[in-house]
Amino acid sequence: MKLAVLVTAAATFWWAALSVTSRALLLEFSLDPWMFTFIQLCAGGAVLLSIGGRRTASIESFKSPYTWILGVLRVISAALYTSILAYVSVLETGTIGSLSVPLIAIFAWVLGGNRFSTLEWVGHILIMGGIAVIIWQLDDDIRQPTTFLMLLNAASVVAMNLLAEKHPDNNSSHMGVRLRFTGSVLLVTAGIFLGLKLLQGELTGQDWDLDILISGVIVGIIFRAPSMLFAFWSIKLIGALKYTVAVSALPFIGFAIEQAIIQLGFLEPSGTRLETVILAALVLGGTFVVLAARRHQKN
């Protein structure tokens, strides 16, 4: 249990740090979100494969259709989330992303017959109510696209978490296998990113300037690789549903990191209002109610 808590806490922290750092660099250097994410994925995947060692250097993960499906879902989620960060604060983006909590609960209900208790209904109502008000407070020109893109992002995250829970490589007790599995997913995702970019016919020399290369490699190694590794590991230890609920703390951790970066002068103030913080706390409280209801059901 202690290991599960530590791994899940690490996953939440690294995801928050990745979100804040990516947003700061996107705004500071006006980076292309698509190429920035692609370079992160390549660097992070290559490092994890290297650490995984030769004993686990088979191509089985690359041959598995589940790995490619994870890659597609990761492309959708990463592209949408990174793009939205250029317009909406980390606290708002992360809180709206908590749509994945009621969504994965609905999946569990439909697929496994896990009906909601009265207490869990209360939790989901708090989550959806808080998110609805936050979306309503967004500027008119970004409200509708943000809502649509975050719904699509949440669906991708839920599907990815459920699939990762069942993937045989992620359930291995050998750390080298898990490292290689995570690295494989990152590289498959990067390959799909590049393929889509080439199909668009928009790849030019300007996409490979020094700023985006250096930023992408550093963020990929320091943040992208560990966030994915700890996320998949946490899903193995506690399951997709509990993991999805647990990482709902991400917006507040990201908000704290963002405020620290603002104080250091590396990021312009996001103008986050007190009402948004209160609503985010309401959504987080709703996720805790859902978690408590699930634990009560088991007992």
N, C-alpha and C positions, 0 to 999 in steps of 0.2 A: 504493500500500500504506500509506504514511504517513497519507493522508487517511482510509482505512478504519479504521485503528487509532484515530485521534483521534475520529472520529465514533462508533465503537462504545464507546470509553471514555466519551465524553460521554453516550451513551444510558444506559450502566450507572450512571453517577453520578447523572443526573437521575432515573432510576427509583428509585434508592435514597433519594435526598433526598425524592422524592414520597411514598414509603412511610412514612418516618420522620415527616415533617411531618404527613401525614394521620393517622397513629396518635396523635401527640401532641395534635392538635386534637380528634380524636374523643373521647379520654379526658378532656381538660381541660374541654371545653365540653359533653360528652354530646350530640354532634351526631348527627342522623339520617344514617347512612352513605349512604343512597340519595339524599337531597336534596343532601348535601354533594358527592357525586360529580357529580350533575347540574349544579350551579352551576359546578364546576370545568370541566366539558366545555364549557359555554356560553361561559365567559370565555376559555378557551384557544382554542376554535374561532374565536370572533369576532376575536381578536387575530391569529391566523395568516391568516385571510381578509383582514384589513385590510393586513397586511404584504405579502401576495401581490401586491397592486397591481391596478389596473383592467385591465391588459392580459391578466390571467389570470382575470378575473372572470366567466367563462362558467359555465353551470350544468351542464356536461357531467359533472363529478364527482358531482353530486347525482343525475343521471339514470342513472348506471351502477348496475346491480344488484349489482355487486361491492362498491361503496361501502356499500350498504345491508346486504349480508351481513357486511362488516367491522364495520359499526355494531352489528349484533346480537351478533357475537362479542365485541366490545369491551364491550357492556353486560353480558354474562354474566361476562366476566373481571373487569371493574372492580368490579361489584357484589359478587362473591364474595370477591375479594381484600381490598377495603376492609372488608367485614363481618368477615372473619377477623382483621384487624389489631386489632380491638377486644378480642380474647381471647388472641391468640398474639403473641409478640414478632416483630420484623422479621426477626431471624436465623432463627428457626424457620420462619416463613411463607415466607421467600425460599428457604430450603434445601429445604423440602417442595415448593416450586414447581419445583425442579429435576427433578421428574418429567417435565417437558416435554422433557428431553434424550433419555432412552430412548424417549419416545413419538414424537418427531419422527424419530428414527432408524428406528423401526419403520415409520412412514409412508414414509420414503425407501426402505426395504427392499421394502415391498409395492408401491409405485407405480413405483419405478425399478430394482428388482432389486439394490440396493446391499447385499450381504450383509455381516454383521459378520465382521471378522477376530478371531482369538483375543485379541489385545490389546484390541480394542474391547469384546469380551464382558467382559473383566476390568474395564474402566472402568464399564460399565453395572451390573455386580454390586456394585461399590463404591458407586455412586450409590444403587441400590435398597436395599442393606443399611444404609447410613447413614440414609436417610430412614425406613426401617422402625423402626429403634431410636428415632429422634427422635419418631415418632408414638406408639410404645409408651410413651414417657416422659410424654406429655401426660396431663392429668387425665382421669379416666374419663368425665366428663360432656361433654367436648369432643372426645375422641379420634375417635369414629366420625363425627360431623358434619364435623370438620375434614378427615378423610381423604376423605370423599365430595366435599366442596366443592372441595378442592384438586385432586382428580382431574379434576373437571369444569372447573376453571379451567385446568389444564394442557392439556386437550384443546382448549379454546377458544383458548388462546394459540398452540398449534401450528397449528391451522387458520387463524388470523388471520395468522400469520407466512408460511405457505405461500401464502396468497391475496395478501398484500401484495407478495410477491416477483414475482407474475405481473401485478399491476395495472398497466395502461399508464401511468397518471399517475405512479405511483411510479418508473417506469423512465425518466421524462423527464429530460433533462439540464438543463432550465430550472428554476432554484430557485423561481421564482414559481409554477410549476405544482405543484411538490412542496408548497410552503407551502399552496396552496389545496386540494390533495388532502387533506393532513393536517387542515386546518381543516374541510373538508367531512365527513370521517370523524367528527371530534369532535362537530360539530353534529348529524349524523345520529344518532350515539349518544345525544346529549342529548335529541333528539326522542323516541327510543324509550324512554329513561328516563322522560320526562314522561308519555308515553302509557300506560305500564304503571302508573305511579303513579295516574293518573286512573282507569284501569280498576279499580284496587283501591278507589277511592273514599275514599282516606285523605289527600287533599291539603287542608290547613287553613291558616289564617293563621299558626299556630305554626311551620309549616314554613319560613316566610320571615322568621324573626327576624334581628336585626342581626348576631349572632355568626356564623350560618351563611352569610349573604350576604357579609360582609366576608371571612371565612376562605375561602370557596369561590372568590371572585373572585381573591384574592391567590394562592392555591395554584394555581388554574387557569392564571393568566398566567405565574407564575414557574417552576412545576414541571410541570404537566400538558402544556402546549403544547410546551415544548422536549423533554420526554421522548418524546412521540409523534413529533415531527419527526425527532429523531436516531435513534429506533428504526426508522422506515420508511426513512430514508436509509441506515442501516447495512445493513438487509436488502437494499437495492438493490446496495450495494457488495460484500458478502461472502456473500449468500445466507441463506435462512431457517435452515438447519441450523447453520452456523457462528455466526450471530447468537445463536441459542438457547443454544448452548454457551458463547459468550463472556459473556453476561449472567449466567451462573451465579456470577460473582464478586459479584453484587449483594448477597447476604446479608451478606458481610463488610464491604462499603462501608457498607451500611445500619447494620450493628452499630456501626461506628466513629462514624458520624454520631449514632446513638442515644445512645451513651455520652457524646459531647460535649454533647448536649442535656441529659442527666441531670446531668452535672457543673455545667451552668449553672443547674440548678434548674427547668427548664421541663417535666420529665417525671419521673414516679416510676420508681425502679429496676425493671427488668423481671424481675429475679431469674434471669437467664440463668445456667445452671450451666456449669462447666468442661467437663463431659461433652458438653454440647450444642455448645460451640465446637469440640471435638475431632471430633465427628461431622460437623459442618458442613464442617470442613476435609477430612474424609475424602470427603464428597460432592463438594467442589470439586476435590479431587485426582482423583476418578473422571472428572469432566468434562474435565480436562486430558489424562487417558489417552485418552479418546474422541477428543479433538481431535488428539492425536499420532498415534493409529491412522489417522484419516482422512487426515492429511497424508502418512503413510507409504504408504498405499494409492495416493495420487496419484503419488508418486514411483516 
